[in-house]
Amino acid sequence: MRVVLATHFFFPTQSGGTESYTLGLARALRARGHEPFVICAGSLDAAHGWPPRAEDDTYDGIPVRRLSWDWVRAPHPFRTFYDNPEATALFSAYLREVGADVVHVTSCYSLSANILGAARQAGCRTILTLTDFWFLCIRHTLLRGDGSLCAGPTSAADCQRCLASGSPSLRGIMDRTNPQLVARALLAASHAPALVRLPGLRGYVGDAETRLDHLRQAFAQADAVIAPSRFLKQMLVRGGYSADSMTVSPYGMDLSWGPMTARRADDGQLVLGYLGQIEPLKGVDVAVRAVRALPTDRPVRLRIFGSLEKNPSYVARLRELAEGDARIEFVGPYQPRDLREVLAGLDAIVVPSLWYENTPLVISEAFAARRPALATNLGGMSEAVQHGKNGLLFERGDAAGLAAAIVRLTTEPGLLDELRAGIQPVRTIDEEIVALLDLYRGATLPVSA
């Protein structure tokens, strides 16, 4: 079969959980004699203009088509991320060009939801794996502008207020006047293309209800929808999506890097690792503050892996928090091929996210290497990590709670070994691909709760 994997971005220009999962699917398909192709966004900056254009390359021997455009110059900058006819036309042309049999979407927030309908119109079996809350939330994360958690969309005006809070100028206006009045005015302006393209408004003005209606229609075009966690499915059902349209099926992990033994702790220290994007919503500062709160003679180290260039202001803040503490190390980015080496140097990982998350792949990767996880007691994280069995949980943003968990690992004899023993085997990509191939051929998955 020829399988087109559609995702938001892809290696080597972007790396993250969804990119790693997509790469694992491509490798597994190729290993079984199928032909995988990847289509994704390339760059969305001013260097590429409008309309979108396509560029081809390869990654790990896998053909990749990247669509690039300047989102600011789109006819409607907000709408283009969920309804982009120009990118959809290039997507449809690619399906014809490669003779696609199946389209498996692991994220469509850059190419727009239209690709689901386009895949069906092309006669392709169409599978959608949900990887975040994009089908519910204009910010993808169900985090409000003030950093508080959101249970899902309530009204277009409320979502507009949240969206506008990301703009310093609009936030200042809302702070000085009635924020709901400002939100309603911006909502009215969202239907005027000439206004939404103005500096200061573009990207911060949009009708969330119109968006949600469009996404629900596109969602219905998929032949099968997979939610990797019960929590994600429940949130979408709460947001108006049909429970019968989704089945819960965990990610399969590419474990080609093989089994791993415990780290040789000859130095007597507990080595913790943070692996992922270095962004405020990931709560990396919580981990830094937790280690800083410990006495300097506490035998612990924190190694932070991830790009130090994507959000330089946040990285500067983290460096300031960590200043003078040699126990905290900013290692920088790593590639999938480096994962074994990275995990081999750790005793456990820290997942201090401030948003619900879905099913962080890094937890499964750590479990595959028999590394317990210290994670926020929230969303998909607390679904994967069972407190006291395969890891320890702490409350959202609670640096003191994380520090207490670290102290337990350094003072309770045998606790780390007990948590390692409690880790169950993770689902492999080889196991998942067997089920997916049946799904690609037309089988149905049982709907799960």
C-alpha positions in Angstrom: 0.0 0.0 0.0 1.0 3.6 -0.5 0.3 5.5 2.7 0.4 9.2 2.9 1.1 10.4 6.5 -0.1 14.0 7.0 1.1 15.9 9.9 1.8 19.5 11.0 5.6 19.6 10.8 8.3 17.0 10.5 12.0 16.3 11.1 14.6 17.7 10.9 13.1 21.3 11.0 10.7 20.5 13.8 10.8 17.8 16.4 8.3 16.7 19.0 6.0 13.8 20.1 3.8 13.9 17.0 6.8 14.1 14.7 8.4 11.1 16.4 5.2 9.1 16.2 4.7 9.9 12.5 8.3 8.9 11.9 7.8 5.6 13.7 4.7 4.9 11.6 6.7 5.6 8.4 9.5 3.3 9.4 7.2 0.5 10.5 5.3 0.7 7.2 8.5 0.6 5.2 9.8 -2.4 7.1 6.7 -4.3 6.0 7.1 -3.5 2.3 4.7 -0.6 2.1 5.4 2.8 0.7 5.1 5.7 3.2 5.1 9.3 2.2 4.9 12.4 4.5 3.2 15.7 3.7 3.4 18.6 6.2 4.0 22.3 6.5 7.4 23.5 5.9 7.8 27.2 6.9 5.0 29.7 7.5 7.1 32.8 7.6 7.5 35.9 5.4 10.2 34.3 3.2 7.6 32.2 1.3 4.8 34.6 0.4 1.4 33.6 -0.7 -0.1 31.3 -2.1 1.5 28.1 -0.6 4.1 26.3 -2.6 5.6 22.8 -2.4 9.1 21.6 -1.8 10.3 18.0 -1.7 13.1 16.3 0.3 13.7 13.1 2.2 14.2 12.2 5.8 15.6 8.8 6.8 14.9 7.8 3.2 11.2 8.7 3.5 9.8 11.1 0.8 8.6 14.4 2.4 6.6 17.1 0.7 6.6 20.4 2.6 4.1 23.2 1.9 5.3 26.6 2.8 3.5 30.0 2.9 3.4 33.3 4.7 0.4 32.9 7.0 0.3 36.7 7.5 -0.5 37.2 3.8 -3.3 34.6 3.7 -6.7 36.0 2.8 -7.8 35.3 6.4 -4.8 34.5 8.7 -7.0 32.9 11.4 -9.1 30.9 9.1 -6.2 29.6 7.0 -5.2 27.2 9.8 -8.4 25.3 9.7 -9.8 26.0 6.2 -7.0 26.5 3.6 -8.3 25.7 0.1 -4.9 26.6 -1.5 -2.9 24.1 0.7 -5.7 21.6 0.2 -5.4 21.8 -3.6 -1.7 21.0 -3.3 -2.5 18.2 -0.9 -5.0 16.7 -3.3 -2.4 16.9 -6.2 0.1 15.1 -4.0 -2.3 12.2 -3.4 -2.8 11.8 -7.2 0.9 12.1 -7.9 1.9 9.3 -5.5 -1.2 7.2 -6.1 -2.1 7.1 -2.4 -4.3 4.2 -1.1 -4.5 5.5 2.5 -4.2 8.8 4.2 -3.3 8.7 7.9 -3.5 12.1 9.5 -1.6 12.6 12.8 -2.2 16.4 12.8 -3.8 18.8 10.4 -3.6 22.1 12.2 -1.0 23.5 9.7 -2.5 22.1 6.5 -6.1 22.6 7.7 -8.9 20.2 8.4 -9.9 20.3 4.8 -7.4 17.6 4.0 -9.7 15.0 5.6 -12.4 15.7 3.1 -9.9 15.9 0.3 -8.5 12.4 1.2 -12.0 10.9 1.1 -12.8 12.7 -2.2 -9.6 11.1 -3.6 -10.9 7.7 -2.7 -8.4 7.1 0.0 -9.1 5.2 3.2 -8.8 8.0 5.8 -7.6 7.6 9.3 -7.3 10.3 11.9 -5.1 9.9 15.1 -5.8 12.7 17.6 -2.6 14.1 19.1 -3.8 17.2 21.0 -6.9 19.4 21.6 -6.9 21.2 18.3 -10.4 20.0 17.3 -11.7 21.8 20.4 -9.4 24.7 21.2 -8.1 27.6 19.1 -5.0 27.5 21.2 -4.7 23.7 20.9 -4.0 23.3 24.6 -7.2 24.2 26.5 -5.1 26.7 28.4 -6.6 30.2 28.8 -4.6 33.3 28.1 -4.0 33.7 31.9 -2.6 30.2 32.1 -5.6 28.6 33.8 -7.1 25.4 32.6 -10.2 25.4 30.3 -12.8 22.6 30.3 -13.7 23.3 26.6 -15.3 26.0 24.5 -18.4 27.8 25.9 -19.0 30.7 23.6 -17.4 32.4 20.7 -16.9 35.6 22.8 -15.2 33.7 25.6 -12.8 32.0 23.1 -12.2 35.4 21.4 -11.3 36.9 24.7 -8.9 34.1 25.4 -7.3 34.4 21.9 -6.9 38.1 22.2 -5.1 37.8 25.5 -2.1 36.5 23.6 -1.6 40.0 22.1 0.0 42.5 24.5 -1.8 45.4 22.9 -5.2 43.7 23.0 -4.7 42.5 26.5 -3.9 46.0 27.5 -7.1 47.3 26.0 -9.1 44.6 27.8 -7.4 45.4 31.1 -8.5 49.0 30.8 -12.1 48.4 29.8 -14.8 45.8 29.7 -13.1 42.7 28.3 -16.3 41.1 27.2 -17.3 44.2 25.2 -13.9 44.2 23.6 -14.2 40.4 22.8 -17.6 40.9 21.2 -16.2 43.8 19.1 -13.3 41.7 18.0 -15.6 38.8 17.2 -17.6 41.1 14.9 -14.4 42.2 13.3 -13.4 38.6 12.7 -15.8 38.4 9.7 -14.1 41.4 7.9 -11.0 40.0 6.1 -9.6 43.6 5.7 -9.6 44.0 9.5 -8.2 40.6 10.5 -5.1 41.2 8.4 -4.2 44.4 10.2 -1.0 44.3 12.3 -2.0 43.7 15.9 -5.2 41.8 15.0 -4.0 39.1 12.7 -3.8 35.8 14.4 -5.7 37.1 17.4 -9.1 37.6 15.9 -11.4 34.7 14.9 -14.8 33.2 15.3 -14.4 30.0 17.4 -17.9 28.8 16.8 -17.5 29.0 13.0 -14.2 27.2 13.4 -15.7 24.5 15.5 -18.6 23.9 13.1 -16.1 23.5 10.3 -13.9 21.1 12.3 -16.9 18.9 13.2 -17.8 18.6 9.6 -14.2 17.7 8.6 -13.9 15.3 11.5 -16.9 13.3 10.2 -15.0 12.7 6.9 -12.5 10.3 8.5 -13.2 6.6 8.2 -11.8 6.0 11.6 -10.7 8.2 14.5 -8.2 7.1 17.1 -7.8 8.7 20.5 -4.6 7.6 22.3 -6.0 8.2 25.7 -9.4 7.9 27.4 -9.0 11.5 28.7 -8.7 13.0 25.2 -11.8 11.1 24.0 -13.8 12.2 27.0 -12.8 15.9 26.4 -13.9 15.7 22.8 -17.2 14.1 23.7 -17.7 16.8 26.2 -17.1 19.3 23.4 -19.8 17.8 21.2 -18.1 15.1 19.2 -19.8 11.7 19.0 -18.4 9.0 21.4 -19.3 6.4 18.8 -16.9 8.0 16.2 -13.8 7.4 18.3 -11.9 4.4 19.7 -9.2 4.6 22.3 -6.0 2.9 21.1 -2.6 3.8 22.6 0.4 4.9 20.6 2.8 2.3 19.5 6.5 3.1 20.2 9.4 2.7 17.9 11.7 0.7 20.1 14.4 -0.1 17.5 16.9 1.3 20.0 16.4 -1.9 22.0 16.1 -2.9 25.7 18.0 -1.0 28.4 19.3 -1.7 31.9 19.4 0.6 34.9 22.0 3.4 34.9 25.2 2.6 36.7 24.8 5.0 39.6 28.5 5.0 40.5 28.4 8.6 41.4 25.6 8.1 44.0 23.5 10.8 42.4 19.9 10.7 41.1 19.9 11.9 37.5 16.6 13.3 36.3 15.9 14.3 32.7 13.4 16.7 31.1 12.9 15.8 27.4 10.8 17.9 25.1 9.9 21.4 24.0 11.2 24.1 26.3 8.0 26.2 26.5 6.1 27.7 29.5 3.1 25.3 29.1 5.5 22.4 29.6 6.3 23.6 33.1 10.1 23.3 32.8 10.5 26.1 35.3 8.6 23.9 37.8 11.4 21.3 37.5 14.1 23.9 37.8 12.5 25.5 40.9 12.0 22.1 42.5 15.7 21.3 42.2 16.7 24.8 43.4 14.5 24.2 46.5 16.6 21.2 47.6 19.6 21.6 49.8 22.8 21.9 47.7 24.1 18.7 49.1 21.1 16.7 47.9 22.6 14.1 45.4 20.4 15.0 42.4 21.0 16.4 38.9 18.5 17.7 36.4 19.4 17.5 32.7 17.2 19.5 30.3 17.0 18.3 26.7 15.3 20.4 24.0 15.8 23.3 21.7 17.2 26.4 23.5 16.4 28.6 20.5 12.7 28.2 19.9 11.7 30.4 22.9 14.8 32.4 23.9 13.0 34.6 26.5 11.7 31.6 28.4 15.1 29.9 28.2 16.7 33.1 29.6 14.2 33.0 32.5 15.1 29.3 33.1 18.8 30.1 33.1 18.2 32.9 35.6 16.3 30.5 37.9 19.1 28.0 37.6 22.0 30.4 37.9 24.7 29.2 40.2 23.3 25.7 40.6 25.7 23.2 38.9 23.1 20.5 39.4 21.0 21.9 36.6 22.3 21.4 33.0 20.9 22.7 29.7 22.0 20.1 27.3 20.2 21.3 24.1 18.3 19.4 21.4 18.5 15.7 20.5 17.5 13.6 17.5 15.5 10.4 17.5 18.7 8.4 16.9 20.1 9.9 20.2 17.2 8.7 22.4 19.0 5.5 23.7 22.0 7.5 24.7 19.9 10.2 26.4 17.8 7.7 28.4 20.8 5.6 29.3 22.2 8.5 31.3 19.0 9.0 33.4 17.4 7.4 36.4 13.9 8.9 35.8 12.2 11.6 33.8 10.3 14.7 34.8 7.1 15.7 33.0 5.9 18.9 34.7 3.4 20.1 32.1 0.9 22.8 33.0 -1.7 21.7 30.4 -3.7 18.5 30.2 -1.4 16.9 27.7 -2.8 13.9 25.7 -0.4 11.0 26.0 3.1 12.3 26.2 5.2 10.0 24.1 8.2 10.7 26.3 6.5 8.8 29.2 6.2 5.7 27.0 9.7 6.1 25.8 10.9 6.3 29.4 8.8 3.3 30.4 10.3 1.3 27.5 13.7 2.1 28.9 12.4 1.2 32.4 12.8 4.8 33.6 10.0 5.9 36.0 8.3 9.3 35.5 7.6 12.1 37.9 4.6 13.8 36.3 1.8 16.3 36.9 -1.4 14.8 38.2 -3.4 16.0 35.2 -5.0 14.7 32.0 -3.2 12.1 30.0 -0.2 12.2 32.3 -2.1 10.8 35.3 -3.6 8.2 33.0 -0.2 6.9 32.1 1.6 7.3 35.4 0.2 5.4 38.4 1.4 7.0 41.6 3.7 4.8 43.6 3.6 2.0 41.0 5.5 3.3 37.9 6.2 6.8 38.9 5.2 9.6 41.3 2.6 12.4 40.7 2.5 15.9 41.9 0.0 18.7 41.5 0.0 21.2 38.6 2.7 23.8 39.0 3.7 22.5 42.5 7.4 22.8 42.6 7.4 21.9 46.3 5.4 18.8 45.5 7.9 17.8 42.8 10.8 18.5 45.2 9.2 16.2 47.8 9.0 13.4 45.2 12.7 13.9 44.4 13.5 13.7 48.1 11.6 10.4 48.3 13.7 8.9 45.5 16.9 10.0 47.2 16.0 8.9 50.7 13.7 5.8 50.5 15.8 2.8 49.9 14.6 0.6 47.0 11.9 3.0 45.9 13.5 3.6 42.5 13.8 -0.1 41.9 10.1 -0.7 43.0 8.9 1.9 40.5 11.1 0.3 37.8 9.5 -3.1 38.6 6.0 -1.6 38.3 6.5 -0.5 34.7 4.5 -2.6 32.4 5.6 -3.3 28.8 4.7 -0.5 26.4 2.9 -1.1 23.2 5.3 -1.3 20.3 4.9 0.3 16.9 5.2 -3.3 15.5 2.1 -4.2 17.5 0.2 -1.1 16.6 1.0 -1.4 12.9 -0.7 -4.8 12.7 -3.9 -3.3 13.8 -3.5 -0.2 11.6 -2.9 -2.3 8.5 -6.2 -4.1 9.1 -7.8 -0.6 9.6 -6.2 0.6 6.4 -7.7 -2.4 4.5 -11.2 -1.5 5.7 -11.5 -3.3 9.1 -13.2 -1.5 11.9 -11.9 -1.0 15.5 -14.3 -1.6 18.4 -15.6 1.6 19.9 -14.2 2.0 23.4 -15.4 4.0 26.4 
